[in-house]
Amino acid sequence: MSKQQLSYPKNKINVLVLENIHPNAIEMFRQEGYNVEFHKSAMDENELIEKIKDVHLLCIRSKTNVTRKVLEHANRLLTVGAFCIGTNQIDLKACQEKGIVAFNAPYSNTRSVAELAIGEIIMLMRRIFDKSVGMHQGKWDKSANNSFEVRGKNLGIIGYGNIGKQLSILAEAMGMHVYYYDVVEKLTVGNAVKCKTLKELLNVSDVVSLHVDGRPDNKNFFGKAEFEEMKQGSYFLNLARGHVVDIQALVENIKSGKILGAAIDVFPYEPKNNDEEFISELRGLPNVILTPHIGGSTLEAQVNIAEFVPTRMINYVNTGDTLHSVNFPQIQLPKQQDAHRLLHIHKNVSGVLAQINGLYSKYNINILGQYLKTNENIGYVITDVDRSYSKELIEDLKHVENTIKFRVLY
């Protein structure tokens, strides 16, 4: 059974903020009365193990890996916030087992990524970057060779989630024909055409843009076989996750001329900070746009994220609300009024709620409100009770069989 937590003063709650997260987030935590420690860079596993011991709220982006080994040392951790869309850098199963709630920002940078993709498609099809570099070197290369309009071309979107749909809308507005493929049934927007197979999409597309998630199963999702199915002289974009593309296969197809241009924003290995050199076989290749994982790095997106994620984390700490969590049953709770709120996280096995309510009955506790939700692994039950109750009740609730974590909000 995990070490249990009780409510305590806000000035004893410690927040660790990494990876240069927007200062609005830090300000929100400080206004709440929490202690905040800020670092511009990511932390490796050993560094994070050392820092995590007294941390209650952990804030990261995509480069910090919250592994099971890290979580074994996180006895006070209540919640992890991913200030980005992806959560593959967090061991969500281990978080669940420890009763740690994880949040992300699924919508906040959607528009920024879609706009970057549109801009890069135009730049690639007009070979703007190569022309610009040549001009800086004094080379005047006025030519229409391999330079095309995007209007009338076929855009294939792999992964039709929030970003894929935004890109679809923008591309259609520019006169592109949009095709999409997703393993999950998705509602079509505009005039986009759903492809039944990935091969069907690759065969028809002049431009392929990848927007799949970063789950481990997607490693090298796009490789030699997929590039072979693409049209001769097509274009490729990856603004999803670095490990989903076989970089060597991409390099070979660019060098052979099969792929006329590529835009890559994410990489299998990315530098921890701005002082570390970026190493890749993609460097120096013709008509290849390389960006340092900045798809969502606009001021608007960062401000949106810096408001959305801390709000979710603070609401969980203060009220027990798990709305928009990526690993917990989602419960949106009413305001706590004239009551103490008892939060009980447990393994999802039969009989736990009966044991909990049996204890309330045993101690003659008046339940003012109770909320329960489960997923396949855990149950989360919130009970609002009168302020007068025995300390023995709290001890008994902590020791209900299959309890993971228990907290009281005064």
PyMOL commands that set and color helices and strands:
alter all, ss='L'
color gray80, all
select helices_A, chain A and resi 10-12+23-31+45-54+68-71+92-98+110-126+128-136+162-173+198-204+216-218+224-229+242-244+247-256+299-319+352-362+391-398
alter helices_A, ss='H'
color red, helices_A
select strands_A, chain A and resi 14-17+35-38+57-60+79-82+101-103+154-158+177-181+193-194+207-210+234-238+259-264+288-290+340-347+367-374+378-385+403-409
alter strands_A, ss='S'
color yellow, strands_A
deselect
rebuild
show_as cartoon
